[in-house]
Amino acid sequence: MAEKKTAEKATSRRKMLTAGAAGAAAAVVAAPPAAAQSKPERKVHWSGDKVPENPLFSPVVTYGNLVFVAGKGAHFEGDIKSHTDHVLNTIQKELERVGSSMDKCLKCNVYLHDLNDYAGMNEVFKGRFGPNPPVRTTIATYGGVPGDSLVEIDVIAFI
C-alpha cells in the first residue's frame, strides 16, 4: 500500500514538472523578439519654452533612464568656491527638472581654469553628491574654461 502511494506521488511530481517545463517553453516562445521590444527614446530638455534656432549643443539629454547634463560654468566675478557652488546648484536643478538627483550621478567631469583651485573646488564639491559620490575626472584646462568661468562641470546620471 505504501509503495502504491509513493508511486502515485512520483507520477504526480513528474506531471507537475512536465507541465512546468512546457509552460516555461511556451513563455519563451510567447516572448516578443528583442527587436520588437521598445527602444529607449532620446529626448532633449531645453531650459526655456523656446528652442534656440540652430543650437550649438543640447543642455540636457535623456536616453531611457540615463541623463546627460552638458558642462555648466559660472559666468560672473567670484572665486573658485562661489563658482563651484553655482555650477553644482545649476546641475542639481537640471537633474531634478528631469526626475533625477545629485545622488543618482554616475560620472562627473570637472574642468578647472587653474589646477591651483583644486583644493577650493573640492571643499565645495565634497558631500554634494551624497555619501557615495560618482566617479570623477578632474583636469586643468590649457587656456581656461570658456566664458571666464573658473570651473566647468558635466555629469551623467540616472532617473
Summary of the structure (lengths in Angstrom):
residues: 159
radius of gyration: 26.9
end to end distance: 62.2
largest distance: 94.3
contacts: 402
relative contact order: 0.16
helix: 42%
strand: 24%
